């Protein structure tokens, strides 16, 4: 019954911006960790950014620091990923995910486990 639905993907020129939204439904997500992952063709799915809904702490992979911002609304039903100064290397399918794992492990272990996943939205950045 839990569903995560992503919106906001599309085609943008290098240097442009996009804002992705993740609408969560089916339960209350207070206390969850929510993250954005991306997967490019032929590559593994990697964590891009995460936010701890309990306290608001955030994590970003090095390649997007200073360019991407993850945020939540007051009701914690929607999570956003603001992507600025996009580069062709950012081209991928972006997935929203939610889980109840340890915040300490975010960014410290490969393949951080998530319990729920959206179906993804495609972001294409042209040069």
Backbone as JSON Lines, residues from 0, in Angstrom:
{"i":0,"aa":"X","n":[0.82,-1.21,0.0],"ca":[0.0,0.0,0.0],"c":[0.85,1.26,0.0]}
{"i":1,"aa":"X","n":[2.08,1.15,0.46],"ca":[2.98,2.3,0.46],"c":[3.42,2.58,-0.97]}
{"i":2,"aa":"X","n":[3.36,3.83,-1.35],"ca":[3.76,4.24,-2.69],"c":[4.61,5.5,-2.63]}
{"i":3,"aa":"X","n":[5.63,5.52,-3.46],"ca":[6.45,6.7,-3.67],"c":[6.39,7.02,-5.16]}
{"i":4,"aa":"X","n":[6.03,8.25,-5.48],"ca":[5.87,8.65,-6.86],"c":[6.72,9.88,-7.12]}
{"i":5,"aa":"X","n":[7.6,9.79,-8.12],"ca":[8.5,10.88,-8.47],"c":[7.91,11.73,-9.59]}
{"i":6,"aa":"X","n":[8.19,13.01,-9.52],"ca":[7.8,13.96,-10.56],"c":[8.96,14.9,-10.82]}
{"i":7,"aa":"X","n":[9.02,15.46,-12.01],"ca":[9.95,16.54,-12.29],"c":[11.09,16.23,-13.24]}
{"i":8,"aa":"X","n":[11.23,14.99,-13.66],"ca":[12.29,14.67,-14.6],"c":[12.03,15.29,-15.96]}
{"i":9,"aa":"X","n":[13.08,15.34,-16.76],"ca":[12.95,15.9,-18.09],"c":[14.29,16.16,-18.72]}
{"i":10,"aa":"X","n":[14.26,16.91,-19.8],"ca":[15.46,17.27,-20.55],"c":[15.85,18.7,-20.22]}
{"i":11,"aa":"X","n":[17.11,18.9,-19.89],"ca":[17.6,20.22,-19.55],"c":[19.02,20.38,-20.09]}
{"i":12,"aa":"X","n":[19.39,21.6,-20.45],"ca":[20.74,21.87,-20.91],"c":[21.71,21.95,-19.74]}
{"i":13,"aa":"X","n":[22.96,21.65,-20.02],"ca":[23.99,21.77,-19.0],"c":[23.98,23.16,-18.4]}
{"i":14,"aa":"X","n":[24.09,23.22,-17.08],"ca":[24.02,24.49,-16.38],"c":[22.64,24.85,-15.9]}
{"i":15,"aa":"X","n":[21.64,24.13,-16.37],"ca":[20.27,24.4,-15.98],"c":[19.9,23.72,-14.68]}
{"i":16,"aa":"X","n":[18.62,23.84,-14.33],"ca":[18.13,23.33,-13.06],"c":[16.85,22.53,-13.25]}
{"i":17,"aa":"X","n":[16.65,21.58,-12.36],"ca":[15.43,20.82,-12.26],"c":[15.11,20.59,-10.8]}
{"i":18,"aa":"X","n":[13.84,20.45,-10.51],"ca":[13.41,20.12,-9.16],"c":[12.58,18.85,-9.2]}
{"i":19,"aa":"X","n":[13.06,17.83,-8.54],"ca":[12.35,16.57,-8.45],"c":[11.52,16.53,-7.18]}
{"i":20,"aa":"X","n":[10.35,15.93,-7.27],"ca":[9.47,15.77,-6.12],"c":[9.17,14.3,-5.91]}
{"i":21,"aa":"X","n":[9.03,13.91,-4.67],"ca":[8.67,12.55,-4.3],"c":[7.47,12.62,-3.37]}
{"i":22,"aa":"X","n":[6.33,12.16,-3.84],"ca":[5.11,12.15,-3.04],"c":[4.96,10.77,-2.4]}
{"i":23,"aa":"X","n":[4.94,10.75,-1.09],"ca":[4.83,9.5,-0.34],"c":[3.42,9.33,0.19]}
{"i":24,"aa":"X","n":[2.91,8.12,0.1],"ca":[1.56,7.84,0.58],"c":[1.48,6.43,1.12]}
{"i":25,"aa":"X","n":[0.42,6.14,1.84],"ca":[0.19,4.81,2.37],"c":[0.54,4.64,3.83]}
{"i":26,"aa":"X","n":[1.29,5.57,4.39],"ca":[1.65,5.53,5.79],"c":[2.3,6.85,6.19]}
{"i":27,"aa":"X","n":[2.48,7.03,7.47],"ca":[3.22,8.17,7.97],"c":[4.7,7.84,7.94]}
{"i":28,"aa":"X","n":[5.49,8.74,7.38],"ca":[6.92,8.49,7.21],"c":[7.78,9.19,8.25]}
{"i":29,"aa":"X","n":[7.19,9.68,9.31],"ca":[7.98,10.26,10.38],"c":[8.94,9.22,10.93]}
{"i":30,"aa":"X","n":[10.19,9.62,11.13],"ca":[11.2,8.69,11.6],"c":[11.94,7.96,10.5]}
{"i":31,"aa":"X","n":[11.5,8.12,9.27],"ca":[12.14,7.45,8.13],"c":[13.34,8.25,7.62]}
{"i":32,"aa":"X","n":[14.2,7.55,6.94],"ca":[15.24,8.15,6.12],"c":[14.75,8.09,4.68]}
{"i":33,"aa":"X","n":[14.82,9.21,4.0],"ca":[14.42,9.25,2.6],"c":[15.6,9.69,1.75]}
{"i":34,"aa":"X","n":[15.72,9.08,0.6],"ca":[16.86,9.38,-0.25],"c":[16.51,9.39,-1.72]}
{"i":35,"aa":"X","n":[17.4,10.01,-2.46],"ca":[17.35,9.99,-3.91],"c":[18.54,9.2,-4.43]}
{"i":36,"aa":"X","n":[18.25,8.23,-5.27],"ca":[19.26,7.43,-5.94],"c":[19.2,7.71,-7.43]}
{"i":37,"aa":"X","n":[20.27,7.38,-8.13],"ca":[20.25,7.5,-9.57],"c":[21.01,6.34,-10.2]}
{"i":38,"aa":"X","n":[20.59,6.0,-11.41],"ca":[21.23,4.92,-12.15],"c":[21.35,5.3,-13.61]}
{"i":39,"aa":"X","n":[22.58,5.36,-14.07],"ca":[22.87,5.63,-15.47],"c":[23.0,4.3,-16.21]}
{"i":40,"aa":"X","n":[22.83,4.3,-17.53],"ca":[22.93,3.06,-18.29],"c":[24.26,2.35,-18.06]}
{"i":41,"aa":"X","n":[24.2,1.07,-17.76],"ca":[25.39,0.28,-17.55],"c":[26.1,0.49,-16.24]}
{"i":42,"aa":"X","n":[25.5,1.27,-15.34],"ca":[26.13,1.56,-14.07],"c":[25.24,1.13,-12.91]}
{"i":43,"aa":"X","n":[25.83,1.08,-11.73],"ca":[25.09,0.7,-10.54],"c":[24.24,1.85,-10.04]}
{"i":44,"aa":"X","n":[23.22,1.51,-9.28],"ca":[22.38,2.51,-8.67],"c":[23.09,3.09,-7.44]}
{"i":45,"aa":"X","n":[23.27,4.4,-7.41],"ca":[24.04,5.06,-6.37],"c":[23.19,6.07,-5.62]}
{"i":46,"aa":"X","n":[23.48,6.21,-4.34],"ca":[22.82,7.21,-3.51],"c":[23.32,8.6,-3.88]}
{"i":47,"aa":"X","n":[22.41,9.51,-4.12],"ca":[22.74,10.89,-4.45],"c":[22.64,11.78,-3.23]}
{"i":48,"aa":"X","n":[21.53,11.7,-2.52],"ca":[21.29,12.52,-1.35],"c":[20.29,11.83,-0.45]}
{"i":49,"aa":"X","n":[20.34,12.13,0.84],"ca":[19.41,11.54,1.8],"c":[19.08,12.56,2.87]}
{"i":50,"aa":"X","n":[17.92,12.39,3.47],"ca":[17.5,13.27,4.55],"c":[16.87,12.42,5.65]}
{"i":51,"aa":"X","n":[17.22,12.74,6.88],"ca":[16.67,12.07,8.04],"c":[15.44,12.83,8.49]}
{"i":52,"aa":"X","n":[14.27,12.25,8.33],"ca":[13.04,12.94,8.68],"c":[12.88,13.15,10.17]}
{"i":53,"aa":"X","n":[13.65,12.44,10.98],"ca":[13.58,12.61,12.42],"c":[14.2,13.93,12.86]}
{"i":54,"aa":"X","n":[15.33,14.29,12.29],"ca":[16.02,15.5,12.7],"c":[16.38,16.47,11.6]}
{"i":55,"aa":"X","n":[16.24,16.04,10.34],"ca":[16.52,16.92,9.23],"c":[17.95,16.88,8.72]}
{"i":56,"aa":"X","n":[18.79,16.02,9.27],"ca":[20.16,15.9,8.77],"c":[20.16,15.46,7.32]}
{"i":57,"aa":"X","n":[21.15,15.91,6.57],"ca":[21.23,15.59,5.15],"c":[22.58,15.0,4.81]}
{"i":58,"aa":"X","n":[22.6,14.28,3.7],"ca":[23.82,13.69,3.15],"c":[23.83,13.9,1.65]}
{"i":59,"aa":"X","n":[25.01,14.18,1.09],"ca":[25.18,14.31,-0.35],"c":[26.45,13.58,-0.79]}
{"i":60,"aa":"X","n":[26.38,12.92,-1.92],"ca":[27.59,12.37,-2.48],"c":[28.46,13.52,-2.95]}
{"i":61,"aa":"X","n":[29.76,13.3,-2.97],"ca":[30.7,14.38,-3.24],"c":[30.44,15.08,-4.57]}
{"i":62,"aa":"X","n":[30.05,14.34,-5.58],"ca":[29.92,14.9,-6.92],"c":[28.76,15.89,-7.06]}
{"i":63,"aa":"X","n":[27.85,15.93,-6.08],"ca":[26.72,16.84,-6.18],"c":[26.71,17.9,-5.08]}
{"i":64,"aa":"X","n":[27.66,17.86,-4.19],"ca":[27.72,18.84,-3.11],"c":[27.85,20.25,-3.68]}
{"i":65,"aa":"X","n":[27.05,21.15,-3.15],"ca":[27.04,22.52,-3.63],"c":[26.13,22.76,-4.8]}
{"i":66,"aa":"X","n":[25.63,21.69,-5.43],"ca":[24.74,21.81,-6.58],"c":[23.33,21.31,-6.3]}
{"i":67,"aa":"X","n":[23.22,20.24,-5.52],"ca":[21.93,19.61,-5.22],"c":[21.54,19.9,-3.78]}
{"i":68,"aa":"X","n":[20.24,20.01,-3.55],"ca":[19.71,20.21,-2.21],"c":[18.5,19.32,-2.01]}
{"i":69,"aa":"X","n":[18.53,18.51,-0.96],"ca":[17.38,17.68,-0.61],"c":[16.62,18.37,0.51]}
{"i":70,"aa":"X","n":[15.31,18.33,0.45],"ca":[14.49,18.99,1.46],"c":[13.17,18.26,1.61]}
{"i":71,"aa":"X","n":[12.42,18.65,2.62],"ca":[11.13,18.04,2.91],"c":[10.11,19.13,3.19]}
{"i":72,"aa":"X","n":[8.84,18.82,3.07],"ca":[7.82,19.77,3.48],"c":[7.49,19.55,4.94]}
{"i":73,"aa":"X","n":[6.68,20.45,5.5],"ca":[6.4,20.41,6.94],"c":[5.67,19.14,7.34]}
{"i":74,"aa":"X","n":[4.82,18.62,6.48],"ca":[4.04,17.43,6.79],"c":[4.83,16.14,6.55]}
{"i":75,"aa":"X","n":[6.02,16.25,5.99],"ca":[6.88,15.11,5.71],"c":[6.26,14.12,4.73]}
{"i":76,"aa":"X","n":[5.37,14.6,3.9],"ca":[4.76,13.75,2.9],"c":[5.38,13.91,1.52]}
{"i":77,"aa":"X","n":[6.21,14.92,1.36],"ca":[6.87,15.18,0.09],"c":[8.33,15.52,0.32]}
{"i":78,"aa":"X","n":[9.19,14.92,-0.46],"ca":[10.62,15.2,-0.42],"c":[11.05,15.72,-1.78]}
{"i":79,"aa":"X","n":[11.94,16.7,-1.78],"ca":[12.37,17.34,-3.01],"c":[13.87,17.18,-3.22]}
{"i":80,"aa":"X","n":[14.26,17.24,-4.46],"ca":[15.67,17.32,-4.81],"c":[15.83,18.45,-5.81]}
{"i":81,"aa":"X","n":[16.37,19.56,-5.32],"ca":[16.66,20.7,-6.19],"c":[18.02,20.49,-6.8]}
{"i":82,"aa":"X","n":[18.09,20.46,-8.12],"ca":[19.32,20.19,-8.83],"c":[19.69,21.42,-9.65]}
{"i":83,"aa":"X","n":[20.8,22.04,-9.29],"ca":[21.28,23.23,-9.99],"c":[22.6,22.93,-10.69]}
{"i":84,"aa":"X","n":[22.92,23.77,-11.67],"ca":[24.17,23.61,-12.42],"c":[24.35,22.18,-12.89]}
{"i":85,"aa":"X","n":[23.33,21.66,-13.53],"ca":[23.36,20.27,-13.97],"c":[24.43,20.03,-15.02]}
{"i":86,"aa":"X","n":[25.0,18.84,-14.97],"ca":[26.05,18.42,-15.89],"c":[25.59,17.18,-16.64]}
{"i":87,"aa":"X","n":[26.15,16.94,-17.83],"ca":[25.79,15.72,-18.56],"c":[25.99,14.45,-17.74]}
{"i":88,"aa":"X","n":[26.96,14.46,-16.84],"ca":[27.22,13.31,-15.99],"c":[26.08,13.02,-15.02]}
{"i":89,"aa":"X","n":[25.17,13.97,-14.84],"ca":[24.02,13.77,-13.97],"c":[22.89,13.01,-14.65]}
{"i":90,"aa":"X","n":[23.01,12.77,-15.94],"ca":[21.98,12.06,-16.67],"c":[21.79,10.66,-16.1]}
{"i":91,"aa":"X","n":[20.56,10.34,-15.72],"ca":[20.26,9.06,-15.11],"c":[18.77,8.99,-14.82]}
{"i":92,"aa":"X","n":[18.33,7.8,-14.45],"ca":[17.01,7.66,-13.86],"c":[17.15,7.9,-12.37]}
{"i":93,"aa":"X","n":[16.35,8.8,-11.84],"ca":[16.4,9.14,-10.43],"c":[15.25,8.48,-9.7]}
{"i":94,"aa":"X","n":[15.58,7.82,-8.59],"ca":[14.61,7.09,-7.8],"c":[14.49,7.67,-6.4]}
{"i":95,"aa":"X","n":[13.29,7.79,-5.93],"ca":[13.01,8.14,-4.55],"c":[12.88,6.86,-3.74]}
{"i":96,"aa":"X","n":[13.41,6.86,-2.52],"ca":[13.34,5.67,-1.68],"c":[13.19,6.08,-0.22]}
{"i":97,"aa":"X","n":[12.64,5.16,0.58],"ca":[12.43,5.4,2.0],"c":[12.79,4.15,2.78]}
{"i":98,"aa":"X","n":[13.35,4.34,3.97],"ca":[13.72,3.21,4.79],"c":[13.86,3.59,6.24]}
{"i":99,"aa":"X","n":[14.09,2.59,7.07],"ca":[14.18,2.78,8.52],"c":[15.55,2.36,9.05]}
{"i":100,"aa":"X","n":[16.55,2.34,8.22],"ca":[17.89,1.97,8.64],"c":[18.55,3.04,9.49]}
{"i":101,"aa":"X","n":[19.77,2.75,9.89],"ca":[20.53,3.67,10.73],"c":[21.06,4.84,9.92]}
{"i":102,"aa":"X","n":[20.83,6.06,10.41],"ca":[21.37,7.24,9.75],"c":[22.89,7.21,9.74]}
{"i":103,"aa":"X","n":[23.49,6.63,10.75],"ca":[24.94,6.56,10.83],"c":[25.54,5.87,9.61]}
{"i":104,"aa":"X","n":[24.81,4.91,9.04],"ca":[25.33,4.14,7.92],"c":[25.19,4.84,6.58]}
{"i":105,"aa":"X","n":[24.42,5.9,6.52],"ca":[24.24,6.61,5.26],"c":[25.57,7.18,4.79]}
{"i":106,"aa":"X","n":[25.96,6.83,3.56],"ca":[27.23,7.29,3.02],"c":[28.43,6.51,3.49]}
{"i":107,"aa":"X","n":[28.24,5.57,4.39],"ca":[29.34,4.79,4.94],"c":[29.37,3.36,4.42]}
{"i":108,"aa":"X","n":[28.26,2.89,3.88],"ca":[28.2,1.53,3.36],"c":[27.65,1.56,1.94]}
{"i":109,"aa":"X","n":[28.09,0.61,1.14],"ca":[27.57,0.48,-0.21],"c":[26.19,-0.18,-0.16]}
{"i":110,"aa":"X","n":[25.34,0.16,-1.1],"ca":[24.02,-0.44,-1.22],"c":[23.2,-0.29,0.06]}
{"i":111,"aa":"X","n":[23.14,0.94,0.56],"ca":[22.35,1.2,1.75],"c":[20.91,0.75,1.51]}
{"i":112,"aa":"X","n":[20.39,-0.08,2.41],"ca":[19.09,-0.69,2.21],"c":[17.93,0.27,2.4]}
{"i":113,"aa":"X","n":[16.99,0.2,1.5],"ca":[15.75,0.95,1.61],"c":[14.57,-0.01,1.5]}
{"i":114,"aa":"X","n":[13.47,0.34,2.14],"ca":[12.31,-0.53,2.2],"c":[11.32,-0.28,1.07]}
{"i":115,"aa":"X","n":[11.22,0.96,0.61],"ca":[10.25,1.33,-0.41],"c":[10.93,2.13,-1.5]}
{"i":116,"aa":"X","n":[10.49,1.91,-2.73],"ca":[11.08,2.56,-3.89],"c":[10.02,3.09,-4.84]}
{"i":117,"aa":"X","n":[10.3,4.24,-5.43],"ca":[9.5,4.71,-6.53],"c":[9.96,4.06,-7.82]}
{"i":118,"aa":"X","n":[9.25,4.3,-8.89],"ca":[9.6,3.69,-10.16],"c":[10.58,4.52,-10.97]}
{"i":119,"aa":"X","n":[10.89,5.71,-10.53],"ca":[11.93,6.51,-11.14],"c":[11.42,7.55,-12.12]}
{"i":120,"aa":"X","n":[12.24,8.56,-12.33],"ca":[11.97,9.6,-13.31],"c":[13.28,9.93,-14.03]}
{"i":121,"aa":"X","n":[13.22,10.07,-15.34],"ca":[14.43,10.23,-16.14],"c":[14.84,11.69,-16.2]}
{"i":122,"aa":"X","n":[16.11,11.92,-15.91],"ca":[16.73,13.24,-16.05],"c":[17.8,13.14,-17.12]}
{"i":123,"aa":"X","n":[17.67,13.97,-18.15],"ca":[18.64,13.99,-19.24],"c":[19.23,15.39,-19.35]}
{"i":124,"aa":"X","n":[20.54,15.48,-19.26],"ca":[21.24,16.76,-19.33],"c":[22.06,16.78,-20.61]}
{"i":125,"aa":"X","n":[21.76,17.7,-21.49],"ca":[22.47,17.82,-22.75],"c":[23.61,18.82,-22.64]}
{"i":126,"aa":"X","n":[24.66,18.6,-23.42],"ca":[25.81,19.49,-23.4],"c":[25.64,20.65,-24.34]}
